[in-house]
């Protein structure tokens, strides 16, 4: 499939037209953070993410999204637009997107131009996922929003409206921005289309806004599991058909750690849990090794936090992971699952995604023996 026709079978949001008729095998996608593990450099992490995107395409994943985070030593994806341009040049079919761009950190015109450029480079393959959280700590957020003030989050609906108008080149007459143009885009090349916009969130606010605007919705179940079902219910109840979407469509982000056996998977999962504990404690760092996570002297409170965090992660051998994902899909009614694996070591992280693809029956991996890896050393990338 050429870049110009990639995703042609999908709707305007890159949604498979038969997504609701695929039985248990709903579309499966990846959210990657270009995680930097202890002992690795950002350059190595970004190279590993590039290899992972290529493998995800081979394995049959539907989308590959990257996130925006700032000031976090364990996350190298501070600029989704830059990283997506690179990934697009190294893949040919898989949909690429932001999961997401934190709109309060940016001028809507800049985002429209950046993703208009990405759409021109990789037509029909780019998703624009938009969030309203800062993606960082308060001090860094202030540095990012100089001149905008910290009330930028409260202005999110207005910013989103401006972004959509820039993308569609349809500000109403008399609007202060009516004569402005986001280039490349519809303004300079009518009929060229633009990236579909998704709204991301972990609360009812984003769910309701996505529904009212008729946009596809991506919910962060991987760090807000208790709110998933209420938010999806609110999204569906609030949904109004739009030119972009005739029916509500929701994907959920799911933390997953897969390995060849349950013991190994639980050992690998400890790294991500300790990393999150440190982040929530104001001590962000690189993703620790499994050995460090095992040796860490958890207090009673810290152990409760880690146990609670891991309870929301699907962990285990391939069969267990498949059962966990199927149960989650059934319980939430999600139209698509987007898995993310916070694991130390690129080979182990890639292996987790490979095993998930095999367990879910994706693409070329469907017939492979899960005991046989791809044979390509990501840690040497």
C-alpha positions as CSV (number, residue, x, y, z in Angstrom):
1,X,0.0,0.0,0.0
2,X,1.4,3.4,-1.0
3,X,1.6,6.3,1.5
4,X,-1.1,8.1,-0.5
5,X,-3.5,5.2,-0.2
6,X,-2.5,4.0,3.3
7,X,-5.6,4.1,5.5
8,X,-7.9,4.4,2.5
9,X,-10.0,1.7,3.9
10,X,-10.6,3.8,6.9
11,X,-13.0,6.6,7.7
12,X,-11.9,10.2,8.2
13,X,-10.5,9.4,11.6
14,X,-8.5,6.4,10.3
15,X,-11.2,4.1,11.7
16,X,-11.6,0.7,10.1
17,X,-15.0,0.6,8.5
18,X,-15.6,-2.9,10.0
19,X,-14.1,-2.1,13.4
20,X,-17.3,-3.1,15.2
21,X,-17.7,-6.3,13.3
22,X,-14.3,-7.9,14.0
23,X,-15.5,-10.0,16.9
24,X,-12.9,-10.1,19.7
25,X,-10.1,-8.9,17.5
26,X,-10.8,-5.2,17.7
27,X,-8.1,-3.0,16.2
28,X,-4.9,-2.9,18.3
29,X,-2.5,0.0,18.3
30,X,0.6,1.2,20.2
31,X,1.3,4.3,22.3
32,X,5.1,4.7,22.7
33,X,6.9,7.2,24.9
34,X,10.4,6.6,23.6
35,X,11.3,5.5,27.1
36,X,14.8,6.0,28.3
37,X,15.9,3.3,30.7
38,X,18.7,3.4,33.2
39,X,22.0,2.9,31.3
40,X,20.6,4.2,28.0
41,X,20.7,7.5,26.2
42,X,17.9,9.5,24.5
43,X,19.5,8.7,21.1
44,X,19.3,5.0,21.8
45,X,15.7,5.3,23.0
46,X,14.7,7.2,19.8
47,X,16.5,4.7,17.6
48,X,14.6,1.9,19.5
49,X,11.3,3.7,19.0
50,X,12.0,3.9,15.2
51,X,12.7,0.1,15.1
52,X,9.6,-0.5,17.1
53,X,7.4,1.5,14.7
54,X,8.8,-0.6,11.8
55,X,8.1,-3.8,13.6
56,X,4.6,-2.7,14.7
57,X,3.9,-2.1,11.0
58,X,5.2,-5.6,10.2
59,X,3.2,-7.2,13.0
60,X,-0.1,-5.6,12.0
61,X,-0.8,-2.9,14.6
62,X,-3.2,-0.3,13.3
63,X,-1.7,2.9,14.8
64,X,1.6,4.1,16.4
65,X,1.2,7.1,18.5
66,X,3.8,9.1,20.5
67,X,3.2,11.4,23.4
68,X,4.3,14.9,24.5
69,X,6.1,15.1,27.8
70,X,8.5,17.6,29.1
71,X,11.3,17.6,31.8
72,X,11.1,13.8,32.2
73,X,14.5,12.1,32.0
74,X,12.7,8.8,31.2
75,X,10.8,10.1,28.2
76,X,12.5,11.2,25.0
77,X,9.3,12.2,23.1
78,X,9.2,15.9,23.9
79,X,8.1,16.9,20.4
80,X,5.6,14.6,18.7
81,X,5.6,16.5,15.4
82,X,9.4,16.1,15.0
83,X,9.4,12.5,16.0
84,X,6.4,11.6,13.8
85,X,8.1,13.2,10.7
86,X,11.1,10.8,11.4
87,X,8.9,7.8,11.9
88,X,6.9,8.5,8.8
89,X,10.1,8.5,6.8
90,X,11.0,5.0,8.2
91,X,7.6,3.4,7.7
92,X,5.2,3.1,4.8
93,X,1.7,1.9,6.0
94,X,1.0,2.2,9.7
95,X,-1.0,5.2,10.9
96,X,1.1,7.6,13.0
97,X,-0.2,10.1,15.5
98,X,0.2,12.2,18.6
99,X,-1.1,10.8,21.8
100,X,-1.1,13.6,22.2
101,X,-0.2,17.2,21.6
102,X,-0.9,19.2,24.7
103,X,-2.7,22.1,23.1
104,X,-2.4,24.6,26.1
105,X,1.4,24.5,25.5
106,X,1.1,25.6,21.9
107,X,-0.5,28.2,19.6
108,X,-3.3,26.5,17.6
109,X,-1.9,28.0,14.4
110,X,1.5,26.3,15.0
111,X,-0.1,23.0,15.6
112,X,-2.2,23.3,12.5
113,X,0.9,24.1,10.4
114,X,3.0,21.3,11.9
115,X,0.3,18.7,11.3
116,X,-0.6,20.1,7.9
117,X,3.1,19.6,7.0
118,X,3.0,16.0,8.4
119,X,-0.2,15.4,6.4
120,X,1.6,16.7,3.2
121,X,4.6,14.5,3.9
122,X,2.6,11.4,4.7
123,X,-0.9,11.8,3.2
124,X,-3.7,9.7,4.9
125,X,-1.5,8.3,7.6
126,X,-1.4,11.0,10.3
127,X,-3.7,11.4,13.4
128,X,-3.7,14.6,15.5
129,X,-4.5,13.6,19.1
130,X,-5.1,16.6,21.3
131,X,-5.0,16.8,25.1
132,X,-5.4,19.6,27.6
133,X,-3.0,18.5,30.4
134,X,0.4,20.1,30.6
135,X,2.4,16.9,30.2
136,X,4.8,18.1,32.9
137,X,5.2,19.7,36.3
138,X,3.8,23.2,37.1
139,X,7.2,25.0,36.8
140,X,7.9,23.6,33.4
141,X,4.4,24.3,32.3
142,X,4.9,28.0,33.2
143,X,8.1,28.0,31.1
144,X,6.3,26.5,28.2
145,X,3.4,28.9,28.4
146,X,5.2,32.2,28.8
147,X,2.8,35.0,27.9
148,X,-0.2,32.6,27.9
149,X,-0.7,32.4,31.6
150,X,-1.6,29.3,33.6
151,X,-5.3,29.7,32.7
152,X,-4.5,28.2,29.3
153,X,-6.1,25.0,30.3
154,X,-9.4,26.8,31.0
155,X,-9.2,28.2,27.5
156,X,-8.9,24.8,26.0
157,X,-12.4,24.7,24.2
158,X,-11.6,28.0,22.5
159,X,-8.1,26.8,21.5
160,X,-9.5,23.6,20.1
161,X,-12.1,25.6,18.1
162,X,-9.4,27.8,16.7
163,X,-7.3,24.7,15.8
164,X,-10.2,23.1,13.9
165,X,-10.9,26.3,12.0
166,X,-7.3,26.7,11.0
167,X,-7.2,23.0,9.8
168,X,-10.4,23.5,7.8
169,X,-9.7,27.0,6.7
170,X,-13.3,28.0,7.6
171,X,-13.2,30.9,10.2
172,X,-16.4,32.8,9.9
173,X,-16.4,36.2,8.1
174,X,-15.4,38.9,10.5
175,X,-13.4,36.7,12.8
176,X,-10.0,38.3,13.7
177,X,-8.3,35.2,12.1
178,X,-10.5,34.9,9.1
179,X,-7.7,36.1,6.7
180,X,-5.0,33.9,8.3
181,X,-3.9,30.6,6.6
182,X,-2.3,27.5,8.0
183,X,0.1,26.4,5.4
184,X,0.4,23.6,4.2
185,X,-3.2,22.7,4.5
186,X,-6.7,23.2,3.1
187,X,-6.1,27.0,2.8
188,X,-3.2,26.6,0.3
189,X,-4.3,23.3,-1.3
190,X,-8.1,22.9,-1.2
191,X,-9.3,19.3,-1.3
192,X,-6.0,18.0,0.1
193,X,-7.6,17.0,3.3
194,X,-6.1,17.3,6.8
195,X,-5.3,15.0,9.7
196,X,-8.3,13.7,11.7
197,X,-8.5,15.2,15.1
198,X,-8.9,13.0,18.2
199,X,-9.6,14.3,21.7
200,X,-7.7,12.7,24.5
201,X,-8.6,12.7,28.1
202,X,-8.8,11.0,31.5
203,X,-11.9,12.8,32.8
204,X,-15.5,13.5,31.9
205,X,-14.7,17.0,30.6
206,X,-12.8,15.8,27.6
207,X,-15.3,12.9,27.1
208,X,-18.3,15.3,26.9
209,X,-16.5,17.8,24.7
210,X,-15.4,15.1,22.3
211,X,-19.0,13.8,22.1
212,X,-20.5,17.2,21.5
213,X,-18.0,17.9,18.7
214,X,-18.5,14.5,17.1
215,X,-14.8,13.6,17.5
216,X,-13.3,10.2,18.2
217,X,-12.2,9.9,21.8
218,X,-9.1,8.3,23.3
219,X,-9.3,7.7,27.1
220,X,-6.2,7.2,29.2
221,X,-7.3,4.0,31.0
222,X,-3.7,3.2,31.7
223,X,-3.5,5.8,34.4
224,X,-7.1,6.6,35.2
225,X,-8.8,3.2,35.2
226,X,-11.5,4.0,37.7
227,X,-12.9,6.7,35.4
228,X,-12.9,4.7,32.2
229,X,-16.5,3.4,32.1
230,X,-18.1,6.6,33.3
231,X,-16.1,8.7,30.8
232,X,-17.0,6.4,27.9
233,X,-20.6,6.4,28.9
234,X,-20.6,10.2,29.0
235,X,-18.9,10.4,25.6
236,X,-21.5,8.1,24.0
237,X,-24.4,9.9,25.7
238,X,-23.1,13.3,24.6
239,X,-22.2,12.3,21.0
240,X,-23.6,14.3,18.1
241,X,-22.9,13.1,14.6
242,X,-20.5,15.3,12.6
243,X,-18.8,15.4,9.2
244,X,-15.9,13.5,10.8
245,X,-17.9,10.8,12.5
246,X,-21.4,9.4,12.2
247,X,-21.2,7.2,15.4
248,X,-19.1,7.5,18.6
249,X,-15.7,5.8,18.4
250,X,-13.6,5.4,21.5
251,X,-10.2,3.8,22.0
252,X,-8.6,3.3,25.4
253,X,-4.9,3.3,26.4
254,X,-4.0,0.1,28.2
255,X,-0.8,-0.7,30.2
256,X,0.5,-4.1,29.1
257,X,3.5,-6.1,30.0
258,X,3.9,-9.4,28.2
259,X,6.7,-12.0,28.5
260,X,7.2,-15.7,27.8
261,X,5.9,-16.5,31.2
262,X,4.0,-14.9,34.1
263,X,7.0,-14.7,36.4
264,X,9.1,-12.8,33.9
265,X,6.3,-10.5,33.0
266,X,5.7,-9.5,36.6
267,X,9.4,-8.9,37.1
268,X,9.5,-6.6,34.1
269,X,6.4,-4.7,35.3
270,X,8.1,-3.7,38.5
271,X,10.3,-1.2,36.5
272,X,7.4,0.8,35.2
273,X,5.7,0.8,38.6
274,X,8.7,2.2,40.4
275,X,9.1,4.7,37.6
276,X,5.6,5.9,38.1
277,X,6.0,6.0,41.9
278,X,9.0,8.3,41.5
279,X,7.1,10.5,39.0
280,X,4.1,10.9,41.3
281,X,6.5,11.7,44.2
282,X,8.1,14.5,42.3
283,X,11.3,12.5,41.5
284,X,11.1,11.7,37.8
285,X,14.0,9.7,36.4
286,X,15.0,7.1,33.9
287,X,13.1,3.8,33.9
288,X,14.9,1.7,36.5
289,X,16.0,-1.9,35.9
290,X,14.0,-4.8,37.2
291,X,16.8,-5.5,39.6
292,X,16.6,-2.0,41.1
293,X,12.8,-2.3,41.3
294,X,13.1,-5.6,43.2
295,X,15.7,-4.2,45.6
296,X,13.9,-0.9,46.3
297,X,12.9,-0.5,50.0
298,X,9.2,0.3,49.6
299,X,7.4,1.8,52.5
300,X,3.9,0.6,53.3
301,X,2.4,3.5,51.5
302,X,4.7,3.1,48.5
303,X,3.9,-0.6,48.3
304,X,0.1,0.2,48.3
305,X,0.7,2.6,45.5
306,X,2.7,0.2,43.4
307,X,0.1,-2.6,44.0
308,X,-2.7,-0.3,43.0
309,X,-0.9,0.8,39.9
310,X,0.0,-2.7,38.8
311,X,-3.7,-3.8,39.3
312,X,-4.5,-1.6,36.3
313,X,-1.9,-3.2,34.0
314,X,-2.5,-6.3,32.0
315,X,0.5,-8.5,32.9
316,X,1.4,-12.1,32.0
317,X,2.2,-14.7,29.3
318,X,0.5,-14.3,25.9
319,X,-2.7,-16.2,26.8
320,X,-3.2,-14.3,30.0
321,X,-2.7,-11.0,28.2
322,X,-5.2,-11.9,25.5
323,X,-7.8,-12.8,28.2
324,X,-7.1,-9.6,30.0
325,X,-7.5,-7.4,26.9
326,X,-10.6,-9.3,25.9
327,X,-12.2,-8.8,29.3
328,X,-11.3,-5.1,29.3
329,X,-12.8,-4.6,25.8
330,X,-16.0,-6.4,26.8
331,X,-16.3,-4.4,30.1
332,X,-15.7,-1.0,28.5
333,X,-17.1,-1.5,25.0
334,X,-14.0,0.2,23.6
335,X,-13.8,0.2,19.8
336,X,-10.0,0.0,19.8
337,X,-7.3,-0.8,22.3
338,X,-4.0,1.1,22.4
339,X,-1.4,-0.8,24.4
340,X,1.7,0.8,26.0
341,X,4.5,-1.0,27.7
342,X,6.7,0.8,30.2
343,X,9.6,-1.7,30.4
344,X,13.3,-1.3,30.9
345,X,15.4,-2.5,28.0
346,X,14.4,-2.1,24.4
347,X,14.6,-5.8,23.5
348,X,12.2,-6.7,26.4
349,X,9.8,-3.8,25.5
350,X,9.7,-4.8,21.8
351,X,9.2,-8.5,22.8
352,X,6.2,-7.5,24.9
353,X,4.6,-5.8,21.9
354,X,5.4,-8.8,19.7
355,X,3.9,-11.2,22.1
356,X,0.7,-9.1,22.3
357,X,0.5,-9.0,18.6
358,X,0.9,-12.7,18.4
359,X,-1.7,-13.3,21.1
360,X,-4.2,-11.0,19.4
361,X,-3.7,-12.7,16.0
362,X,-2.3,-9.6,14.2
363,X,-0.8,-9.7,10.7
364,X,2.3,-11.8,10.0
365,X,2.8,-12.6,13.7
366,X,-0.4,-14.6,13.9
367,X,1.2,-17.8,12.8
368,X,4.5,-17.4,14.7
369,X,5.5,-19.5,17.7
370,X,5.6,-17.0,20.6
371,X,8.7,-18.7,21.9
372,X,10.5,-17.4,18.8
373,X,11.5,-13.7,18.8
374,X,12.0,-11.6,15.7
375,X,15.7,-12.0,15.9
376,X,16.4,-8.3,15.5
377,X,18.3,-6.8,18.5
378,X,16.6,-3.5,19.4
379,X,19.1,-3.0,22.2
380,X,21.8,-2.9,19.6
381,X,19.9,-0.4,17.4
